Amino acid sequence: MLSTVMNRLNDRRDASLEGQEADAGFTLIELMVVLLILAILLAIAIPTFLGVTNSANDRAAQANLNTTYTDAKSIYESNSQSYPAAPGTTLASSIAANEPSLGILTTQNSAGTVTVTPGGVSIIASQDGNGALMMSPSKKTNECWYIVDNTSAVASDVALTGVVLWNATTPVAGIPVGAGVTYGVYKYSTAVPCTPAALAGLAAGSLNTSANSFPNAK
């Protein structure tokens, strides 16, 4: 489109400059038309580029979680079908040794309040070994993606020091207690970080969840 306009402007200039110096420039109106076209093209291209970038960041976080989940299941099977007990550092350290590129957080505390950096993964297990929670914040989009894998129902009142994550008596919205896999996402911020404790405190309306695959971003 832009090349067509430029060609027409050149033709008009050449036609009007017969008998004049060949190096005469464009008129102000012609330059303004070109700048206007460039501005329109940029207005279309920039949002598209940003959308593709954000989508790629979300997909990267999801890919990291899927890899972590696969490794966690292998450890579960080799550990007599039980996730290493909370606070999950043994589970996290084992995965980090197998997948150093994932940026696994291996220092999660017993309250589940240590924030993982964007591009990394945090993982923590329930005290009875039946459940594991994996979280990864996406770069720049402020989306906190997570997977909860309960291989069987998590026991009543299983809690970490200072915060209830899995609790059959008083279930929290983001961390189910029944058997099954839950994929979810929520918007994180300084006030609501991408941590197990923050997820446990969120209302159901602030979460998007699915039992089959990652849902759309909130």
C-alpha positions as CSV (number, residue, x, y, z in Angstrom):
1,M,0.0,0.0,0.0
2,L,2.7,2.5,1.0
3,S,4.8,1.7,-2.0
4,T,1.8,2.3,-4.3
5,V,1.3,5.7,-2.8
6,M,5.0,6.6,-3.1
7,N,5.0,5.5,-6.8
8,R,2.0,7.7,-7.6
9,L,3.6,10.7,-5.8
10,N,6.8,10.1,-7.8
11,D,4.8,10.0,-11.0
12,R,3.0,13.3,-10.1
13,R,6.2,14.9,-9.3
14,D,7.9,13.8,-12.4
15,A,5.0,15.0,-14.5
16,S,5.0,18.5,-12.8
17,L,8.8,18.9,-13.0
18,E,9.2,18.6,-16.8
19,G,11.7,21.2,-17.7
20,Q,12.7,21.8,-14.1
21,E,15.5,20.5,-11.9
22,A,15.2,16.7,-11.4
23,D,16.1,16.9,-7.7
24,A,13.1,19.0,-6.6
25,G,11.5,17.6,-3.4
26,F,8.0,16.6,-2.4
27,T,5.5,19.1,-1.4
28,L,4.4,19.4,2.3
29,I,1.0,17.8,1.6
30,E,2.7,14.8,0.0
31,L,4.9,14.3,3.0
32,M,2.0,14.6,5.4
33,V,0.1,12.0,3.4
34,V,3.0,9.6,3.7
35,L,3.4,10.2,7.4
36,L,-0.4,9.7,7.9
37,I,-0.2,6.3,6.2
38,L,2.8,5.3,8.3
39,A,1.0,6.3,11.5
40,I,-2.0,4.2,10.5
41,L,0.2,1.2,9.7
42,L,1.9,1.5,13.1
43,A,-1.4,1.8,14.9
44,I,-2.4,-1.5,13.4
45,A,1.0,-3.3,13.8
46,I,1.9,-2.4,17.4
47,P,-1.1,-3.9,19.2
48,T,-0.8,-7.0,17.1
49,F,2.9,-7.4,18.0
50,L,2.2,-6.8,21.7
51,G,-0.6,-9.4,21.6
52,V,1.6,-12.0,20.0
53,T,4.3,-11.3,22.6
54,N,2.0,-11.6,25.5
55,S,0.6,-14.8,24.2
56,A,4.1,-16.2,23.8
57,N,4.9,-15.3,27.4
58,D,1.8,-17.1,28.6
59,R,2.6,-20.2,26.5
60,A,6.1,-20.3,27.9
61,A,4.8,-20.3,31.5
62,Q,2.3,-23.1,30.6
63,A,5.0,-25.1,28.9
64,N,7.2,-24.8,32.0
65,L,4.3,-26.0,34.2
66,N,3.6,-29.0,31.9
67,T,7.2,-30.1,32.1
68,T,7.2,-29.6,35.8
69,Y,4.0,-31.7,36.1
70,T,5.5,-34.5,34.0
71,D,8.6,-34.6,36.3
72,A,6.5,-34.4,39.4
73,K,4.4,-37.4,38.3
74,S,7.6,-39.4,37.7
75,I,8.8,-38.6,41.2
76,Y,5.4,-39.5,42.6
77,E,5.5,-42.9,41.1
78,S,9.1,-43.6,42.2
79,N,8.3,-42.4,45.7
80,S,5.7,-45.2,46.4
81,Q,2.9,-43.1,44.8
82,S,3.3,-40.2,47.1
83,Y,4.5,-36.7,46.7
84,P,7.4,-35.8,49.0
85,A,5.8,-34.1,52.1
86,A,5.4,-30.4,52.6
87,P,6.8,-27.8,52.3
88,G,7.8,-29.5,49.0
89,T,11.4,-28.5,48.8
90,T,12.4,-32.1,48.3
91,L,10.0,-32.4,45.4
92,A,11.2,-29.0,44.0
93,S,14.9,-29.9,44.4
94,S,14.4,-33.2,42.6
95,I,12.7,-31.5,39.7
96,A,15.3,-28.7,39.6
97,A,18.1,-31.4,39.4
98,N,16.3,-32.9,36.4
99,E,15.3,-29.7,34.7
100,P,17.7,-26.9,35.6
101,S,16.4,-24.7,32.8
102,L,13.0,-24.3,34.4
103,G,14.1,-22.0,37.2
104,I,12.5,-24.1,39.9
105,L,12.1,-22.3,43.2
106,T,13.7,-24.6,45.8
107,T,13.3,-22.4,48.9
108,Q,9.5,-22.2,49.3
109,N,8.7,-21.9,53.0
110,S,6.2,-23.8,55.0
111,A,3.7,-21.0,54.7
112,G,3.8,-20.9,51.0
113,T,4.6,-17.2,50.8
114,V,7.8,-17.0,48.8
115,T,7.2,-15.4,45.4
116,V,8.6,-17.1,42.3
117,T,10.0,-14.8,39.7
118,P,8.4,-14.6,36.2
119,G,9.7,-17.4,34.0
120,G,10.3,-19.7,37.0
121,V,8.2,-22.3,38.7
122,S,7.2,-22.8,42.4
123,I,6.0,-26.2,43.6
124,I,4.7,-27.4,46.9
125,A,3.1,-30.6,48.2
126,S,0.4,-31.4,50.7
127,Q,1.5,-32.9,54.0
128,D,-0.2,-36.2,53.3
129,G,1.6,-36.5,49.9
130,N,-1.6,-36.8,47.9
131,G,-1.5,-33.3,46.3
132,A,1.0,-31.0,44.5
133,L,0.6,-27.4,43.5
134,M,2.8,-26.0,40.7
135,M,2.8,-22.2,39.9
136,S,4.5,-20.0,37.3
137,P,4.0,-16.3,36.6
138,S,4.1,-15.1,33.0
139,K,6.5,-12.4,32.0
140,K,4.9,-8.9,31.6
141,T,1.3,-10.2,31.4
142,N,0.7,-10.5,35.2
143,E,-0.9,-13.9,34.7
144,C,-0.2,-16.5,37.4
145,W,-0.7,-20.0,35.9
146,Y,-1.0,-23.0,38.1
147,I,-1.7,-26.8,38.1
148,V,-3.1,-28.7,41.1
149,D,-2.7,-32.4,41.0
150,N,-4.6,-34.4,43.7
151,T,-3.8,-38.0,43.0
152,S,-6.5,-38.9,45.6
153,A,-8.6,-36.8,48.0
154,V,-6.5,-34.7,50.3
155,A,-7.0,-35.5,54.0
156,S,-9.1,-33.2,56.2
157,D,-7.3,-30.2,57.7
158,V,-4.1,-30.8,56.0
159,A,-2.4,-27.4,56.3
160,L,0.9,-25.8,56.1
161,T,2.2,-23.6,59.0
162,G,0.4,-20.3,58.9
163,V,-1.9,-20.9,56.0
164,V,-4.4,-23.6,55.0
165,L,-3.8,-24.7,51.4
166,W,-5.6,-28.0,51.2
167,N,-8.5,-28.3,53.6
168,A,-11.4,-30.7,53.2
169,T,-13.3,-29.1,56.1
170,T,-13.2,-25.5,54.8
171,P,-12.1,-25.7,51.1
172,V,-10.4,-22.7,49.5
173,A,-11.5,-21.6,46.1
174,G,-8.2,-22.1,44.2
175,I,-6.9,-25.3,45.7
176,P,-9.4,-28.2,45.4
177,V,-9.3,-31.2,47.8
178,G,-11.0,-33.8,45.7
179,A,-9.1,-36.2,43.4
180,G,-8.2,-34.8,40.0
181,V,-6.2,-32.2,38.1
182,T,-7.1,-28.5,38.0
183,Y,-5.6,-26.0,35.6
184,G,-6.0,-22.3,36.5
185,V,-4.9,-18.7,36.2
186,Y,-5.4,-15.4,38.0
187,K,-4.0,-11.9,37.8
188,Y,-1.2,-11.3,40.2
189,S,0.2,-8.1,41.6
190,T,2.3,-6.8,44.5
191,A,-0.7,-7.1,46.7
192,V,-1.7,-10.5,45.4
193,P,1.6,-12.3,44.4
194,C,2.0,-15.5,42.5
195,T,2.3,-17.7,45.7
196,P,0.4,-20.7,47.2
197,A,-0.7,-18.5,50.1
198,A,-2.1,-15.9,47.7
199,L,-3.9,-18.5,45.7
200,A,-5.5,-20.0,48.8
201,G,-6.9,-16.6,49.8
202,L,-8.5,-15.7,46.4
203,A,-12.3,-15.8,45.8
204,A,-13.6,-18.1,43.2
205,G,-14.7,-15.2,41.0
206,S,-11.1,-14.1,40.5
207,L,-10.0,-17.4,39.1
208,N,-10.4,-19.2,35.7
209,T,-10.1,-22.9,36.1
210,S,-10.4,-26.0,33.9
211,A,-10.1,-29.8,34.5
212,N,-8.7,-30.5,31.1
213,S,-6.2,-27.8,30.0
214,F,-5.2,-24.3,30.8
215,P,-8.2,-21.9,30.6
216,N,-8.2,-18.5,28.9
217,A,-6.4,-15.7,30.8
218,K,-8.6,-13.8,33.3
